[in-house]
Amino acid sequence: MDLVSGELYFIGEYDPQIKSNTSYYKIGIVKKDDRTSDLRLKEHQTGNPRRLWVHTVIDSPAVEALETLLHGLYSKVGVGGEWYEFTALELEDCIDHAKSLVKELEENVQALDEARTWQDLVSNGRSAEPSKEILRWHEKYLEAKFVEKKCKELNKFYSEFLRIARLNDAPTGNLAEFSSRETRIFDVKNFALDNAEIYEKFLVQTAKLSGSFRATFPKSYEPKNIEFAPNFIEFFEKFKNAIPRDISDSWSNEELDDLFRESQASAKLAGWYLEIASAQIKNYCRDNDEIKGICKWSRTIKQSEKFDEKKFKENYPELFEKYLQVDEISVVLKQTRERYRDDVPEE
């Protein structure tokens, strides 16, 4: 999580024709020492015939992360870009949620910042005993990891359904956009076999701190309660059961879209809490190799040889092109974000 401070703003619209505020609001940010929300308002006003006004401004120590999370959490009411269509209650809920997230950030910002320092240090080979506080943070980590894993499982089921539906021209409406993507990579293995002398010229010695943080996650783990998503298990079953097992089954595109967006929102929220819990555990682990039963984090300097592909390409562009190969052609399923709602009541 990048700790970039700034302001999160909610900008509303006033329509002079109906002499009332519209239900559209923009959720955006300005970084500290960059601009103010009022200056940003003037920029947005250009090209908009309706009068814009700043509804709410919230200071945040990680404003980019907060904005990204809110955009994901409220994508169900997104209408394009950073604009959202809110009822009065939905807007109030979004603002209150943003404020609660900022409060959590402020309580954990020091831990998030300090955790970065430990990842750049060689570990000492020792083990630490877990404290009650770290056991509590590990449980929070497990809850968030459980939600993240389950959301990935749902995404896999859902993507496979959309793929099969597309192949069979089933009516999936605007559930997703499909595009093909070709990936080209440099075939360094065959290049080295055919051009050993040139290959050796571009080998460089590197010394790199190596070692990833891994918190334990038992395969049989089932949370008793998920504090940040108390209804997630029921939601998981609902979405899983809503995904058609056969394209001959009937389904509601709108229902599937709503459930998918909720799943994506749950995954983003889980990622948020994973970062916070991981930072707290890392700060307790410090330069130890592990916390018994909680995590492993061995960090060592590793010497290795690396082929400098960038430098080789600059010196031998034609030879580089010769050894480029198509790695794969994949079909990418992209959720169609823009939605237009007709369920927002008039004030």
Summary of the structure (lengths in Angstrom):
residues: 347
radius of gyration: 24.8
end to end distance: 38.8
largest distance: 76.4
contacts: 960
relative contact order: 0.17
helix: 46%
strand: 24%
